[in-house]
Amino acid sequence: MPNSPSTDHLFIRVGRSPDEPVYWFDSHARTPEDIHQLASSEALGELSTHPAAQRVCLLFPASMVVFRSLTLPAKTPRALDALIAHLTEESIASDPDTLHWATLCRQETQLQVMGMDERVLRQTLESLNSAGLGVVCATADALLLPLAEAGWSACRFGDEWLIRQSAYAACVVDDRWCARFLAMSQPECVTCHSDNPPDYPALHRAPSAHPFLLMLQALPDVLPTLLQGKFTPRKPTKTWGRVLPRITVSLLAAAVGLAMLLPAVTLWQLTRLENQVTTQIETVYRHWFPESPQTRNLRFYFEQNMKKRTPPFLPALTRLNAAKKTGITFIGLDYDQTSGAFTLQLEVQDNRALDAFMAATDSEFHFSKSNAQGQSVTLSSRRSS
């Protein structure tokens, strides 16, 4: 990853697919004429003789990258990628497990991350490596735009707008939708670095410039990068530096194997428990939505589909819980989605509380009492859809 803006680097901005044009420029670019274009990714080999070919900063369209601000639990597990996937599961329609996550900033329990499809990232890196190029940094293009003092910064690139929303978030918006997007998002101010700015009341006009040249002017000392974890670039080592670790590993193999036995058993138990929970989630989801074609990320689609149900099950359950009196405990519940009827199993400490509960819910649920055995009582509603 570049440590200083003054270091010579080759910047390559790929398209959303290998067939789209590829733009490239180096650290010495000063005018739009210094921005060059290749027909597609197949022509990347032409750059292998560039003096900075082994110091490539790879730029992806910001629309290929997702940004999230997360609040971590007090005790954070070591498997941070799995935790990030879990925390973002309900806000991403695709499968979070297919994304590679990189940390932008961490302050105590606040975490700023960006993620990208792991398969696409790996294939792109492999294509550049096959072309004789060494990638030391990979990031979203719009994330390198100047950071506005207040609000957002924006710059036109073709028929799109690159927008930097904060120090740790950016996006790309089609020119036809930019004004509506700004009106819906309502940033405090938009600093525009291009001619023909979008229609927005709080607009600040800055000198017009090519977005790639703006990026060079605003490069931070350390660039944000997706090349973390399994994608961290390997540093070359001398021969003796490779031999010594091998000898050490051979001597400690038995001890390491024994030390890893207990974690391996624990991991197996956790995997088995996770599979059981996943199976239970699938069972509940299929019970309520047998017609749904979804097979992944069921927590997200359960909430979306539940909002579409009429009559709404969760609001009705909320009203039942609000009417519950002291001395009554819900120990079982069944809901018939065809008729909209509830069957409650209660544990009752005070019959007067039960009578008050039935009276409070009678106008909507019309409960009748049955199967009264000691403190256990079953209520069946005659509520219809």
TIVEX-156740 format. One record per atom (N, C-alpha, C): x, y, z; residue in three letters. Coordinates in steps of 0.05 Angstrom, whole numbers, padded with zeros to 5 digits, always signed. Layout:
N
XYZala...
// end
This chain:
385
+00017-00024+00000met+00000+00000+00000met+00018+00025+00000met+00012+00044-00017pro+00029+00068-00017pro+00030+00082+00010pro+00054+00090+00017asn+00058+00103+00043asn+00060+00133+00040asn+00065+00142+00016ser+00069+00171+00012ser+00059+00179-00016ser+00045+00201-00018pro+00035+00210-00044pro+00058+00216-00063pro+00082+00221-00053ser+00105+00228-00070ser+00117+00203-00083ser+00111+00179-00074thr+00121+00155-00086thr+00108+00150-00113thr+00124+00142-00133asp+00113+00138-00159asp+00097+00112-00160asp+00072+00115-00169his+00054+00092-00172his+00039+00093-00198his+00031+00070-00207leu+00014+00068-00231leu-00015+00063-00222leu-00033+00080-00229phe-00061+00078-00222phe-00076+00066-00245phe-00091+00044-00240ile-00106+00030-00260ile-00135+00028-00251ile-00153+00040-00266arg-00182+00039-00259arg-00196+00020-00279arg-00204-00003-00269val-00218-00023-00285val-00247-00017-00287val-00261-00030-00305gly-00290-00027-00308gly-00305-00048-00292gly-00332-00047-00295arg-00348-00066-00280arg-00347-00094-00292arg-00337-00096-00317ser-00333-00122-00330ser-00307-00121-00346ser-00295-00144-00352pro-00270-00144-00367pro-00272-00130-00394pro-00296-00128-00406asp-00299-00117-00433asp-00299-00086-00433asp-00303-00074-00410glu-00304-00045-00408glu-00277-00032-00410glu-00275-00007-00419pro-00249+00006-00421pro-00234+00008-00394pro-00208+00008-00395val-00191+00010-00371val-00176+00037-00373val-00177+00053-00352tyr-00163+00078-00351tyr-00137+00075-00334tyr-00116+00089-00342trp-00091+00088-00326trp-00077+00115-00327trp-00063+00120-00306phe-00046+00144-00304phe-00026+00139-00282phe-00005+00156-00280asp+00015+00152-00259asp+00016+00176-00241asp+00034+00176-00222ser+00035+00197-00202ser+00042+00224-00213ser+00053+00224-00238his+00061+00250-00250his+00040+00263-00267his+00016+00251-00269ala-00006+00262-00285ala-00013+00290-00275ala-00015+00309-00294arg-00023+00336-00286arg-00046+00348-00303arg-00050+00336-00327thr-00070+00346-00345thr-00087+00323-00355thr-00111+00328-00366pro-00128+00306-00377pro-00113+00290-00398pro-00094+00302-00412glu-00079+00287-00432glu-00061+00265-00420glu-00056+00267-00394asp-00041+00247-00380asp-00057+00223-00371asp-00083+00224-00376ile-00101+00202-00370ile-00104+00185-00395ile-00097+00160-00394his-00097+00142-00417his-00118+00121-00415his-00124+00107-00437gln-00146+00088-00438gln-00137+00063-00454gln-00144+00040-00444leu-00142+00015-00458leu-00170+00005-00466leu-00171-00011-00487ala-00197-00019-00497ala-00211-00037-00478ala-00196-00055-00464ser-00208-00074-00445ser-00186-00085-00427ser-00194-00102-00409ser-00174-00114-00391ser-00154-00132-00405ser-00161-00142-00429glu-00143-00159-00444glu-00118-00144-00452glu-00118-00118-00452ala-00095-00102-00461ala-00077-00094-00438ala-00082-00104-00414leu-00067-00095-00390leu-00037-00102-00393leu-00030-00122-00409gly-00002-00129-00413gly+00014-00107-00424gly+00002-00088-00438glu+00016-00065-00449glu+00029-00048-00428glu+00020-00050-00403leu+00030-00033-00382leu+00053-00047-00366leu+00060-00071-00374ser+00079-00087-00358ser+00107-00074-00359ser+00113-00057-00379thr+00139-00045-00381thr+00140-00017-00368thr+00118-00009-00357his+00118+00017-00343his+00136+00017-00319his+00151+00038-00314pro+00170+00038-00291pro+00157+00032-00264pro+00131+00038-00261ala+00117+00032-00236ala+00098+00008-00238ala+00105-00010-00257ala+00088-00034-00261ala+00085-00051-00237ala+00104-00051-00219gln+00102-00067-00195gln+00092-00051-00170gln+00083-00027-00176arg+00071-00010-00154arg+00044+00001-00164arg+00026-00018-00169val+00000-00011-00180val-00021-00005-00158val-00035+00017-00161cys-00058+00023-00144cys-00083+00017-00162cys-00097-00004-00155leu-00120-00013-00170leu-00145+00001-00160leu-00160+00014-00178leu-00184+00028-00172leu-00208+00014-00183leu-00228+00008-00166phe-00253-00003-00175phe-00275+00018-00175phe-00294+00016-00193pro-00317+00035-00191pro-00330+00032-00163pro-00336+00054-00151ala-00347+00053-00124ala-00373+00038-00122ala-00387+00035-00145ser-00412+00019-00145ser-00407-00010-00140ser-00382-00020-00142met-00376-00048-00137met-00368-00053-00108met-00367-00032-00093val-00358-00033-00065val-00381-00024-00046val-00384-00037-00024val-00404-00029-00004val-00390-00018+00021val-00402+00001+00034phe-00390+00014+00057phe-00410+00011+00080phe-00400+00005+00104arg-00417+00003+00127arg-00403+00014+00152arg-00419+00026+00170ser-00410+00035+00196ser-00423+00016+00216ser-00407+00002+00232leu-00417-00019+00250leu-00410-00012+00279leu-00427-00022+00297thr-00421-00020+00326thr-00416-00049+00335thr-00392-00053+00345leu-00383-00080+00353leu-00392-00086+00382leu-00396-00111+00388pro-00402-00118+00416pro-00378-00113+00434pro-00383-00113+00460ala-00361-00107+00479ala-00338-00126+00476ala-00345-00152+00473lys-00324-00173+00469lys-00325-00181+00440lys-00304-00173+00425thr-00303-00179+00397thr-00287-00205+00392thr-00299-00224+00378pro-00284-00249+00372pro-00261-00243+00352pro-00242-00262+00351arg-00220-00259+00332arg-00229-00261+00304arg-00250-00277+00298ala-00260-00280+00271ala-00277-00256+00263ala-00263-00234+00258leu-00277-00208+00253leu-00293-00209+00227leu-00283-00223+00207asp-00297-00224+00181asp-00325-00237+00185asp-00326-00259+00200ala-00352-00272+00205ala-00371-00254+00220ala-00360-00238+00239leu-00377-00220+00255leu-00387-00198+00237leu-00370-00187+00219ile-00379-00166+00201ile-00401-00176+00182ile-00398-00201+00172ala-00418-00212+00155ala-00445-00215+00170ala-00443-00222+00196his-00468-00225+00212his-00481-00198+00216his-00465-00178+00223leu-00476-00151+00229leu-00488-00137+00204leu-00478-00144+00181thr-00488-00132+00156thr-00509-00148+00142thr-00515-00172+00153glu-00533-00191+00139glu-00560-00179+00133glu-00572-00164+00151glu-00599-00154+00148glu-00600-00128+00132glu-00577-00116+00124ser-00577-00092+00108ser-00567-00096+00080ser-00560-00121+00073ile-00550-00127+00046ile-00567-00149+00034ile-00579-00144+00011ala-00596-00164-00001ala-00581-00188-00012ala-00556-00185-00020ser-00539-00207-00029ser-00528-00222-00005ser-00514-00243-00010asp-00503-00260+00012asp-00478-00247+00023asp-00477-00237+00048pro-00453-00224+00059pro-00429-00242+00060pro-00433-00268+00061asp-00411-00287+00062asp-00395-00288+00036asp-00406-00277+00014thr-00391-00276-00011thr-00373-00251-00013thr-00375-00233+00006leu-00359-00209+00006leu-00334-00211+00021leu-00313-00198+00011his-00288-00195+00026his-00289-00167+00040his-00284-00167+00066trp-00286-00142+00082trp-00259-00132+00089trp-00256-00105+00089ala-00231-00092+00097ala-00238-00070+00116ala-00221-00066+00136thr-00225-00046+00156thr-00214-00019+00147thr-00231+00002+00148leu-00222+00029+00142leu-00213+00044+00167leu-00228+00040+00189cys-00221+00054+00214cys-00235+00039+00237cys-00221+00038+00259arg-00233+00026+00283arg-00227+00043+00307arg-00248+00052+00321gln-00245+00067+00345gln-00262+00055+00367gln-00250+00041+00385glu-00264+00026+00406glu-00284+00007+00394glu-00310+00012+00398thr-00330-00007+00387thr-00341+00002+00360thr-00332+00024+00350gln-00341+00034+00324gln-00322+00025+00302gln-00333+00012+00281leu-00318+00001+00260leu-00328+00010+00233leu-00310+00021+00216gln-00317+00029+00189gln-00304+00009+00170gln-00321-00003+00152val-00311-00024+00135val-00320-00019+00106val-00306-00031+00087met-00316-00033+00060met-00313-00062+00050met-00331-00070+00033gly-00332-00098+00024gly-00336-00100-00006gly-00326-00122-00017met-00329-00126-00046met-00331-00156-00051met-00344-00163-00073asp-00347-00191-00080asp-00320-00204-00082asp-00315-00224-00065glu-00289-00237-00063glu-00280-00249-00089glu-00299-00262-00103arg-00292-00275-00128arg-00282-00255-00149arg-00296-00232-00152val-00289-00212-00171val-00262-00200-00164val-00257-00194-00138leu-00232-00183-00129leu-00209-00202-00136leu-00213-00228-00130arg-00191-00247-00136arg-00186-00249-00166arg-00207-00250-00182gln-00203-00253-00211gln-00189-00229-00222gln-00196-00205-00213thr-00183-00180-00223thr-00154-00180-00215thr-00147-00187-00190leu-00119-00188-00182leu-00103-00208-00198leu-00116-00231-00204glu-00102-00251-00219glu-00097-00242-00248glu-00116-00227-00260ser-00113-00218-00287ser-00090-00197-00288ser-00087-00180-00268leu-00065-00161-00268leu-00038-00175-00264leu-00039-00195-00246asn-00014-00210-00241asn-00005-00225-00266asn-00024-00236-00281ser-00018-00250-00306ser-00007-00231-00327ser-00015-00205-00325ala-00005-00185-00344ala+00021-00174-00336ala+00033-00184-00314gly+00059-00174-00305gly+00058-00150-00288gly+00036-00145-00275leu+00032-00121-00259leu+00030-00129-00229leu+00043-00114-00212gly+00042-00119-00183gly+00024-00100-00169gly+00003-00109-00157val-00017-00092-00143val-00009-00089-00114val-00006-00064-00105val+00001-00059-00077val-00022-00047-00062val-00043-00038-00076cys-00066-00026-00063cys-00090-00029-00082cys-00114-00033-00070ala-00139-00035-00085ala-00160-00021-00069ala-00175-00002-00082thr-00195+00013-00067thr-00216+00023-00087thr-00237+00037-00076ala-00258+00048-00092ala-00250+00075-00103ala-00255+00081-00128asp-00246+00106-00140asp-00256+00131-00125asp-00282+00132-00120ala-00294+00156-00108ala-00284+00161-00080ala-00273+00140-00067leu-00263+00144-00039leu-00238+00161-00039leu-00225+00166-00062leu-00201+00182-00064leu-00207+00211-00072leu-00232+00218-00076leu-00239+00246-00082leu-00233+00263-00057leu-00229+00289-00061pro-00224+00306-00037pro-00247+00304-00018pro-00241+00304+00008leu-00261+00303+00029leu-00271+00332+00034leu-00297+00336+00030ala-00308+00363+00034ala-00307+00371+00063ala-00304+00397+00068glu-00304+00407+00096glu-00331+00402+00109glu-00352+00404+00093ala-00379+00399+00102ala-00394+00385+00080ala-00409+00365+00087gly-00425+00351+00067gly-00409+00333+00049gly-00417+00331+00024trp-00406+00313+00004trp-00389+00328-00017trp-00372+00313-00030ser-00358+00323-00054ser-00366+00306-00078ser-00368+00318-00101ala-00377+00304-00125ala-00362+00313-00150ala-00358+00294-00169cys-00344+00301-00193cys-00355+00283-00216cys-00361+00294-00239arg-00372+00279-00261arg-00350+00262-00274arg-00358+00237-00281phe-00340+00220-00297phe-00358+00207-00318phe-00356+00217-00343gly-00374+00207-00364gly-00403+00215-00358gly-00420+00195-00358asp-00449+00200-00352asp-00456+00192-00324asp-00436+00192-00306glu-00440+00185-00278glu-00427+00207-00260glu-00436+00206-00235trp-00424+00224-00215trp-00410+00207-00194trp-00384+00212-00190leu-00370+00200-00167leu-00375+00218-00143leu-00384+00206-00121ile-00391+00221-00097ile-00377+00210-00073ile-00363+00227-00058arg-00351+00219-00033arg-00369+00230-00011arg-00381+00212+00005gln-00401+00220+00024gln-00389+00226+00052gln-00366+00214+00058ser-00352+00218+00083ser-00324+00207+00081ser-00309+00208+00103ala-00282+00197+00102ala-00282+00167+00096ala-00305+00153+00102tyr-00306+00124+00099tyr-00329+00114+00082tyr-00340+00131+00064ala-00362+00122+00048ala-00362+00138+00021ala-00370+00124-00001ala-00371+00136-00027ala-00391+00121-00044ala-00399+00132-00067cys-00418+00119-00084cys-00415+00130-00112cys-00429+00117-00131val-00431+00126-00159val-00461+00128-00166val-00469+00151-00178val-00497+00156-00185val-00499+00164-00214val-00517+00152-00229asp-00522+00159-00256asp-00531+00188-00258asp-00522+00202-00279asp-00528+00231-00282asp-00558+00236-00282asp-00574+00218-00293arg-00603+00222-00295arg-00616+00222-00268arg-00604+00208-00248trp-00616+00205-00222trp-00602+00221-00200trp-00581+00236-00207cys-00565+00249-00187cys-00581+00269-00171cys-00596+00287-00185ala-00611+00308-00171ala-00631+00295-00152ala-00645+00274-00161arg-00665+00262-00143arg-00651+00248-00120arg-00628+00236-00125phe-00613+00222-00103phe-00605+00243-00082phe-00595+00266-00090leu-00587+00286-00071leu-00611+00297-00056leu-00634+00300-00070ala-00658+00310-00056ala-00667+00291-00035ala-00665+00265-00040met-00673+00245-00021met-00653+00242+00002met-00627+00245-00003ser-00607+00241+00017ser-00603+00266+00034ser-00606+00290+00022gln-00605+00316+00035gln-00578+00320+00050gln-00555+00318+00036pro-00530+00324+00050pro-00529+00354+00058pro-00513+00360+00078glu-00511+00388+00087glu-00503+00406+00064glu-00484+00397+00048cys-00474+00413+00025cys-00462+00394+00005cys-00461+00402-00020val-00448+00387-00041val-00427+00404-00054val-00401+00397-00052thr-00380+00411-00065thr-00376+00398-00093thr-00382+00413-00114cys-00381+00402-00141cys-00356+00411-00155cys-00341+00392-00166his-00316+00397-00180his-00319+00395-00210his-00344+00397-00221ser-00348+00394-00250ser-00368+00415-00259ser-00367+00420-00286asp-00387+00437-00298asp-00414+00424-00299asp-00435+00440-00304asn-00462+00429-00305asn-00469+00413-00281asn-00468+00425-00257pro-00473+00410-00232pro-00502+00402-00230pro-00508+00382-00214pro-00536+00374-00210pro-00551+00396-00195pro-00577+00395-00197asp-00594+00416-00185asp-00597+00408-00155asp-00585+00425-00138tyr-00587+00421-00109tyr-00583+00448-00095tyr-00600+00455-00076pro-00600+00482-00063pro-00573+00488-00050pro-00562+00469-00034ala-00537+00475-00019ala-00514+00465-00036ala-00508+00479-00057leu-00487+00471-00076leu-00464+00491-00075leu-00439+00480-00072his-00416+00497-00073his-00400+00491-00098his-00394+00510-00115arg-00380+00506-00140arg-00350+00508-00134arg-00335+00487-00141ala-00306+00487-00139ala-00295+00487-00167ala-00269+00494-00171pro-00258+00493-00198pro-00261+00466-00211pro-00269+00466-00236ser-00273+00441-00251ser-00247+00426-00255ser-00247+00399-00252ala-00223+00383-00256ala-00231+00355-00262ala-00213+00341-00275his-00217+00312-00281his-00216+00297-00254his-00234+00278-00250pro-00235+00264-00224pro-00208+00250-00217pro-00194+00239-00236phe-00169+00225-00230phe-00148+00244-00221phe-00148+00268-00233leu-00129+00289-00225leu-00135+00299-00197leu-00161+00301-00191leu-00169+00308-00164leu-00159+00288-00143leu-00161+00263-00151met-00152+00242-00132met-00122+00245-00126met-00106+00250-00147leu-00077+00254-00142leu-00072+00277-00124leu-00087+00299-00127gln-00083+00322-00110gln-00091+00317-00081gln-00109+00298-00076ala-00120+00294-00049ala-00110+00268-00037ala-00090+00255-00048leu-00081+00229-00037leu-00072+00232-00008leu-00083+00215+00009pro-00074+00215+00037pro-00047+00201+00040pro-00035+00203+00064asp-00009+00190+00068asp-00011+00160+00066asp-00034+00149+00075val-00039+00120+00073val-00066+00116+00059val-00065+00101+00037leu-00090+00097+00022leu-00107+00075+00034leu-00133+00078+00034pro-00151+00056+00042pro-00148+00033+00022pro-00148+00009+00031thr-00144-00013+00013thr-00160-00038+00020thr-00169-00052+00000leu-00182-00078+00003leu-00163-00101+00008leu-00137-00096+00004leu-00117-00117+00006leu-00109-00121+00035leu-00128-00133+00049gln-00124-00141+00077gln-00131-00170+00081gln-00122-00181+00103gly-00128-00209+00108gly-00116-00227+00087gly-00132-00244+00075lys-00122-00264+00055lys-00111-00251+00030lys-00117-00225+00026phe-00108-00211+00002phe-00084-00192+00008phe-00073-00194+00031thr-00050-00177+00038thr-00026-00184+00019thr-00014-00164+00006pro+00008-00170-00012pro+00031-00182+00003pro+00044-00202-00009arg+00067-00215+00003arg+00092-00200-00003arg+00108-00196+00018lys+00134-00182+00014lys+00155-00203+00006lys+00172-00196-00013pro+00194-00215-00020pro+00213-00219+00003pro+00223-00243+00006thr+00242-00250+00027thr+00267-00263+00015thr+00289-00260+00029lys+00314-00273+00020lys+00312-00303+00025lys+00331-00317+00012thr+00331-00346+00013thr+00333-00356+00042thr+00352-00345+00057trp+00355-00354+00085trp+00331-00347+00102trp+00317-00326+00094gly+00293-00318+00109gly+00270-00338+00104gly+00271-00353+00082arg+00250-00373+00076arg+00257-00399+00089arg+00283-00406+00090val+00292-00432+00100val+00288-00434+00130val+00295-00413+00145leu+00294-00414+00174leu+00266-00418+00185leu+00245-00405+00174pro+00218-00411+00184pro+00210-00440+00178pro+00219-00452+00156arg+00212-00480+00150arg+00224-00498+00171arg+00249-00493+00180ile+00262-00510+00200ile+00246-00507+00226ile+00239-00483+00233thr+00225-00478+00258thr+00197-00492+00258thr+00184-00490+00236val+00157-00503+00233val+00160-00533+00236val+00180-00545+00225ser+00184-00574+00227ser+00188-00582+00255ser+00204-00567+00271leu+00210-00574+00298leu+00185-00571+00316leu+00168-00552+00310leu+00145-00547+00327leu+00119-00559+00317leu+00121-00575+00296ala+00096-00586+00284ala+00080-00603+00304ala+00093-00620+00320ala+00079-00637+00338ala+00065-00620+00360ala+00080-00600+00371ala+00069-00584+00392ala+00045-00567+00382ala+00048-00557+00358val+00026-00541+00347val+00001-00558+00342val+00006-00583+00332gly-00017-00601+00327gly-00032-00607+00352gly-00017-00612+00374leu-00030-00617+00400leu-00045-00593+00410leu-00033-00569+00407ala-00045-00545+00417ala-00071-00538+00401ala-00072-00546+00376met-00095-00540+00359met-00118-00560+00362met-00113-00582+00377leu-00133-00602+00379leu-00158-00592+00392leu-00155-00578+00416leu-00178-00568+00430leu-00194-00547+00414leu-00180-00527+00402pro-00195-00508+00385pro-00209-00521+00361pro-00197-00542+00350ala-00210-00556+00328ala-00236-00569+00337ala-00235-00581+00361val-00260-00594+00371val-00281-00572+00376val-00272-00550+00388thr-00291-00528+00393thr-00303-00517+00367thr-00285-00514+00346leu-00295-00505+00321leu-00315-00524+00309leu-00310-00550+00312trp-00329-00570+00302trp-00356-00568+00316trp-00355-00563+00342gln-00380-00561+00357gln-00395-00535+00349gln-00381-00513+00345leu-00394-00489+00337leu-00406-00491+00309leu-00391-00505+00291thr-00402-00510+00264thr-00427-00526+00265thr-00427-00547+00282arg-00451-00564+00284arg-00474-00548+00295arg-00469-00530+00315leu-00490-00514+00327leu-00500-00494+00306leu-00482-00482+00290glu-00490-00463+00269glu-00508-00477+00249glu-00501-00502+00242asn-00518-00516+00222asn-00546-00522+00234asn-00547-00528+00260gln-00573-00532+00272gln-00590-00507+00272gln-00578-00484+00279val-00592-00458+00278val-00602-00452+00250val-00584-00457+00230thr-00592-00451+00203thr-00615-00468+00194thr-00615-00493+00203thr-00637-00511+00196thr-00663-00502+00209thr-00661-00492+00234gln-00685-00482+00248gln-00696-00457+00234gln-00678-00439+00225ile-00686-00415+00211ile-00701-00423+00185ile-00689-00442+00170glu-00701-00451+00145glu-00729-00463+00150glu-00731-00478+00172thr-00757-00491+00178thr-00778-00470+00184thr-00771-00450+00201val-00791-00429+00207val-00798-00413+00183val-00777-00407+00166tyr-00783-00391+00142tyr-00801-00406+00123tyr-00796-00432+00119arg-00813-00447+00100arg-00841-00451+00111arg-00844-00451+00138his-00870-00454+00150his-00888-00429+00143his-00875-00406+00145trp-00890-00381+00141trp-00892-00373+00111trp-00871-00379+00096phe-00870-00371+00068phe-00862-00394+00050phe-00879-00414+00048pro-00873-00438+00032pro-00870-00431+00002pro-00882-00409-00007glu-00880-00402-00035glu-00855-00387-00043glu-00839-00378-00023ser-00816-00361-00028ser-00794-00377-00042ser-00781-00365-00063pro-00759-00379-00077pro-00732-00375-00063pro-00731-00358-00043gln-00705-00351-00031gln-00694-00375-00015gln-00667-00378-00018thr-00653-00400-00004thr-00630-00390+00013thr-00622-00365+00009arg-00600-00353+00025arg-00609-00328+00039arg-00595-00320+00060asn-00600-00295+00075asn-00629-00293+00083asn-00639-00315+00096leu-00668-00317+00102leu-00677-00297+00123leu-00658-00289+00141arg-00665-00269+00161arg-00675-00243+00148arg-00661-00235+00128phe-00668-00210+00114phe-00695-00212+00101phe-00699-00235+00086tyr-00724-00238+00071tyr-00748-00244+00090tyr-00743-00256+00113phe-00764-00261+00132phe-00777-00235+00141phe-00759-00215+00148glu-00770-00189+00157glu-00784-00175+00134glu-00773-00177+00109gln-00786-00163+00087gln-00814-00176+00081gln-00815-00203+00081asn-00840-00216+00074asn-00861-00213+00097asn-00851-00212+00122met-00869-00209+00144met-00884-00182+00143met-00870-00162+00133lys-00882-00135+00131lys-00905-00135+00111lys-00905-00154+00092lys-00925-00155+00071lys-00950-00171+00080lys-00948-00185+00102arg-00970-00202+00111arg-00994-00186+00121arg-01018-00194+00113thr-01043-00182+00124thr-01061-00204+00133thr-01072-00204+00157pro-01067-00184+00177pro-01039-00187+00189pro-01027-00165+00198pro-00999-00166+00208pro-00997-00182+00234pro-00980-00203+00233phe-00977-00221+00256phe-00963-00207+00279phe-00940-00194+00273leu-00925-00182+00295leu-00939-00160+00310leu-00953-00141+00296pro-00968-00121+00311pro-00989-00133+00329pro-01003-00154+00319ala-01023-00167+00336ala-01011-00180+00361ala-00987-00192+00357leu-00973-00204+00380leu-00964-00182+00400leu-00956-00159+00389thr-00949-00137+00406thr-00972-00128+00423thr-00996-00126+00411arg-01020-00117+00426arg-01028-00138+00447arg-01024-00164+00441leu-01029-00184+00461leu-01010-00182+00485leu-00985-00177+00479asn-00965-00174+00500asn-00971-00150+00517asn-00980-00128+00504ala-00986-00104+00519ala-01010-00108+00538ala-01029-00125+00531ala-01052-00130+00547ala-01047-00150+00570ala-01024-00163+00569lys-01018-00183+00589lys-01016-00171+00617lys-01028-00184+00637lys-01029-00174+00664lys-01009-00189+00682lys-01003-00176+00704thr-00985-00189+00724thr-00998-00215+00734thr-00982-00236+00735gly-00993-00262+00743gly-00999-00280+00719gly-00994-00270+00695ile-00998-00286+00670ile-00971-00289+00656ile-00964-00313+00648thr-00940-00318+00632thr-00947-00334+00607thr-00938-00324+00584phe-00942-00338+00559phe-00922-00361+00557phe-00932-00386+00555ile-00913-00409+00553ile-00916-00423+00526ile-00935-00414+00509gly-00938-00426+00483gly-00956-00410+00466gly-00952-00410+00439leu-00968-00394+00421leu-00969-00408+00394leu-00993-00408+00382asp-00996-00418+00355asp-01013-00399+00339asp-01006-00394+00314tyr-01020-00375+00297tyr-01028-00389+00271tyr-01054-00388+00265asp-01064-00400+00240asp-01065-00377+00219asp-01046-00377+00200gln-01045-00355+00181gln-01069-00355+00162gln-01082-00378+00159thr-01105-00379+00141thr-01129-00364+00153thr-01135-00370+00179ser-01158-00358+00192ser-01151-00334+00209ser-01125-00330+00214gly-01117-00308+00231gly-01122-00312+00260gly-01127-00337+00269ala-01134-00343+00297ala-01109-00350+00313ala-01109-00342+00339phe-01088-00348+00357phe-01096-00369+00377phe-01078-00386+00386thr-01082-00404+00408thr-01059-00399+00428thr-01066-00391+00452leu-01046-00384+00472leu-01047-00405+00494leu-01023-00412+00503gln-01020-00429+00527gln-01008-00412+00549gln-01023-00410+00571leu-01015-00391+00592leu-01010-00406+00618leu-00993-00394+00635glu-00990-00402+00662glu-01001-00380+00680glu-01023-00386+00695val-01038-00366+00709val-01035-00369+00739val-01026-00347+00752gln-01023-00347+00781gln-01048-00335+00794gln-01063-00319+00778asp-01086-00304+00790asp-01109-00305+00769asp-01132-00318+00776asn-01154-00320+00757asn-01166-00293+00750asn-01164-00274+00769arg-01174-00247+00764arg-01158-00234+00741arg-01132-00239+00741ala-01115-00228+00720ala-01122-00240+00693ala-01129-00266+00693leu-01138-00279+00668leu-01163-00267+00658leu-01183-00263+00677asp-01208-00250+00668asp-01204-00222+00657asp-01186-00207+00669ala-01180-00180+00660ala-01167-00181+00632ala-01149-00200+00628phe-01136-00203+00602phe-01156-00210+00580phe-01174-00229+00586met-01194-00237+00566met-01213-00213+00560met-01219-00198+00580ala-01237-00175+00575ala-01223-00153+00558ala-01197-00149+00563ala-01182-00129+00549ala-01178-00136+00519ala-01178-00162+00513thr-01172-00171+00485thr-01198-00181+00471thr-01220-00179+00484asp-01244-00191+00474asp-01253-00178+00448asp-01250-00152+00446ser-01261-00138+00422ser-01247-00146+00397ser-01222-00155+00399glu-01207-00163+00375glu-01203-00192+00372glu-01199-00207+00394phe-01191-00235+00392phe-01213-00255+00401phe-01232-00246+00418his-01254-00264+00426his-01244-00291+00437his-01227-00290+00457phe-01216-00315+00467phe-01237-00331+00483phe-01234-00358+00480ser-01250-00376+00497ser-01231-00394+00512ser-01238-00401+00537lys-01220-00416+00554lys-01225-00446+00552lys-01203-00462+00551ser-01206-00491+00550ser-01181-00503+00562ser-01182-00529+00567asn-01159-00545+00577asn-01147-00532+00602asn-01163-00523+00621ala-01153-00512+00645ala-01145-00534+00664ala-01119-00536+00669gln-01108-00557+00687gln-01090-00543+00707gln-01099-00539+00731gly-01083-00526+00752gly-01078-00497+00743gly-01052-00490+00741gln-01044-00463+00733gln-01041-00460+00702gln-01044-00482+00687ser-01041-00482+00658ser-01069-00479+00645ser-01071-00458+00627val-01096-00452+00614val-01091-00448+00584val-01109-00458+00567thr-01107-00453+00538thr-01130-00435+00530thr-01123-00414+00514leu-01142-00395+00503leu-01143-00397+00473leu-01166-00399+00461ser-01169-00401+00432ser-01186-00378+00423ser-01175-00364+00402ser-01190-00340+00392ser-01208-00348+00369ser-01229-00332+00365arg-01247-00336+00342arg-01243-00313+00322arg-01219-00302+00323arg-01213-00279+00306arg-01209-00289+00277arg-01222-00277+00259ser-01220-00285+00230ser-01206-00263+00215ser-01196-00271+00191ser-01182-00252+00174ser-01201-00236+00157ser
// end
